[in-house]
Amino acid sequence: MDQNQHEMYEYARRRIKQKKSLYFHFVVFFLGSIFLFITNKWIGVNKESNWYMWLVTIWIFLFILHFIKVFITDSFMNKNWEREQINRLMTMQEKKIEQLKNEFENKKP
């Protein structure tokens, strides 16, 4: 297996791990929300209180952040994006160094 194939395999493996983690997070969120609802209705001291809704709201916000990271942020900020950014910055640095060299050469007496 050459280097490029190995990188592609590692990227695919990492993406699958991220998606698996997200799906697991959703299942835990769903079951946890049901558990909190049942706990509030059966065991809750004040049956009119909806304290569990605050927990579920915070939890769904965290799940949405996790979803955005996996399916939006990581889908376009991957290895190719990193390489492009590194190449762009290196090109800018090389141009700046060349410019400084030219300025230095021109200032010599």
C-alpha positions in Angstrom: 0.0 0.0 0.0 1.6 3.3 -1.0 1.5 6.5 1.0 -1.5 8.0 -0.8 -3.6 4.9 -0.3 -2.7 4.8 3.3 -3.7 8.4 3.8 -7.0 7.7 2.1 -7.6 4.7 4.3 -6.8 6.6 7.5 -9.1 9.5 6.4 -11.9 7.0 5.7 -11.3 5.2 9.0 -11.3 8.5 10.9 -14.5 9.7 9.2 -16.3 6.4 10.0 -15.2 6.7 13.6 -16.6 10.2 13.8 -19.9 9.2 12.2 -20.2 6.2 14.5 -19.6 8.4 17.5 -22.3 10.8 16.3 -24.8 8.0 15.8 -24.0 6.7 19.3 -24.4 10.2 20.7 -27.9 10.4 19.1 -29.0 7.0 20.5 -27.8 8.0 24.0 -29.5 11.3 23.7 -32.8 9.7 22.6 -32.8 7.1 25.3 -31.6 9.6 27.9 -34.4 12.0 27.0 -37.0 9.3 27.4 -35.4 8.3 30.8 -35.5 12.0 31.9 -39.1 12.3 30.9 -40.2 9.2 32.7 -38.2 10.1 35.7 -39.8 13.5 35.8 -43.4 12.1 35.5 -43.1 9.1 37.9 -40.5 10.1 40.4 -40.6 13.9 40.3 -41.6 15.7 43.5 -43.3 18.5 41.6 -45.2 16.8 38.7 -45.9 20.1 37.1 -42.2 21.0 36.9 -40.4 20.4 33.5 -36.8 20.5 34.7 -35.9 17.7 32.3 -36.7 20.0 29.4 -33.8 22.2 30.3 -31.5 19.2 30.3 -32.8 17.9 27.0 -32.5 21.4 25.4 -28.9 21.7 26.5 -28.2 18.2 25.3 -29.8 18.7 21.9 -27.7 21.9 21.5 -24.5 19.8 22.2 -25.7 17.2 19.8 -26.3 19.9 17.1 -22.7 21.1 17.7 -21.4 17.6 17.3 -23.4 17.1 14.1 -22.0 20.4 12.6 -18.5 19.3 13.4 -18.9 15.9 11.8 -20.9 16.7 8.7 -20.1 20.3 8.0 -16.8 21.4 9.4 -14.8 18.2 8.9 -16.3 17.5 5.5 -14.6 20.6 3.9 -11.7 21.1 6.3 -10.1 17.8 5.6 -6.5 16.8 4.6 -6.8 18.4 1.1 -7.9 21.7 2.6 -5.0 21.6 5.0 -2.6 20.9 2.2 -3.9 23.7 0.1 -3.6 26.1 3.1 -0.1 25.0 3.8 0.9 25.4 0.2 -0.7 28.8 0.0 1.1 30.0 3.1 4.4 28.5 2.0 4.1 30.3 -1.4 3.4 33.6 0.4 6.4 33.1 2.6 8.6 32.3 -0.4 7.4 35.4 -2.2 8.1 37.5 0.9 11.6 36.0 1.2 12.3 36.7 -2.5 11.1 40.2 -2.1 13.3 40.8 0.9 16.3 39.3 -0.9 15.7 41.7 -3.9 15.4 44.7 -1.6 18.6 43.7 0.1 20.4 43.2 -3.2 19.2 46.6 -4.4 20.4 48.4 -1.3 24.0 47.1 -1.5 26.5 49.9 -2.3 
